[in-house]
Amino acid sequence: MSLKPHGGTLVNRMLTGPEREEALAAAGSLPGLILDDWEISDLELIANGAFSPLRGFMKREDYESVVSRMRLADNTVWSIPVVLDVTPREADKLEQGSPAALYSGEKELLGLLQVEEVFEYSREREALNVYRTMDRAHPGVKRVFQRGPYLVGGEITLLNKRRVRQFPEMFLDPAETRRIFQERGWKRIVAFQTRNPIHRAHEYLQKCALEICDGLFINPLVGETKGDDIPAAVRLECYRTLLALYYPAERTFISAFPAAMRYAGPREAIFHALVRKNYGATHFIVGRDHAGVGNYYGTYEAQLIFEEFEPEELGITPLFFEHSFYCRECRGMASAKTCPHTQASHVILSGTRVREMLAAGLTPPEEFTRKEVADILIRYYAQRAAGQL
């Protein structure tokens, strides 16, 4: 399969050299907008091509089209709005056709936005279409209703990347991961999205996929997540430990995906697949309740949504997996497709039960999680309970 990025070209909106110096000098006289962590991660992922073919924050035509039909205005498949909101006071400062400077909360200059359009939008419509609910207990919906009443659209340029304080070597741009895959001679690359520590069921899916691919690309999301999710640093320690002990080094690669988690279920599964295509993957694992939260989405809705698009429109092959588990009768990992035994033989633990065990210093069964991973998580929960984090 071709490794062409989505839309055909890997976008690069990062300024360098004299052009960057000129932009830096001019930025001080421009109206400024302060971005939060979510918006900063979107800015950087637009700039480095992970969100190709986007070249900036969405204007009205693209935004409305994505919300209503999961396509950009030119009909390219895209399932999640990527937007920058502004307050009425901020909107008054902006001039259509002129640039604005983009800053972090610490007043660090990040980039420029060419203001092409400022427009009103319907929070209710976005919530219902993208997240399929208006319940503000849903973290994605909560985010939509916290935004300002206007969106500003236009092309961006990145002048300065955020300083990455933890594991900076993990933050690779799509051009870099593509080069690494090419150097390794991988032609069939399967990507795996995760925001949680990898347990035995995930390992089973990955290794099944690796049987038919040249390389496994583990690309954990390390941007903004829910407050009760395991911190990125702890998760990365789990991933690295697991890879070092139980995976072939020459056939696996890990780097960070610094996006915010939307928890948009089916739509986010499409989004995650397209982004991994930009990073160079040819295949993408979609398990049960991909990018879900609570009970907002059906168990396999994130797989069924792929039927709404032609394979060539997506340009990446989804690999669908059912819920997997350890079967005592089979004496191995299995799923409903491969195991004839009843649930009484299956080792299945809820996420809540696992968290309770870890917090109590108890190691879940080896059939559920590797002991080395459990040890890392038990240490984290103990430190949190002791107020050391």
ABEGO torsion letter per residue (X at the ends): XBABBBGGBBBBABBBEAAAAAAAAAAAABBBBBBBAAAAAAAAAAAAGAAOABABBBBAAAAAAAAAAGBBAAGBBBABBBBBBBBAAAAAABBBGBBBBBBBAAGBBABBBBBABBBBBBAAAAAAAAAGBABAABAAAAAAAABBABBBBEBBBBABBBBBABGAAABBBAAAAAAAAAAAGBABBBBBBBABBBBAAAAAAAAAAAAABABBBBBBBABBBBAABBBAAAAAAAAAAAAAAABBAAABBBBBBABBBAGAEAAAAAAAAAAAAAAGBABBBBBBGBGBBEAABBAAAAAAAAAABBAAAAGBBBBBBBBBBBBAAAGBBBBAAABABBAAABBBBBAAAAAAAAAAGBBBBAAABBAAAAAAAAAAAAAAAAGAX
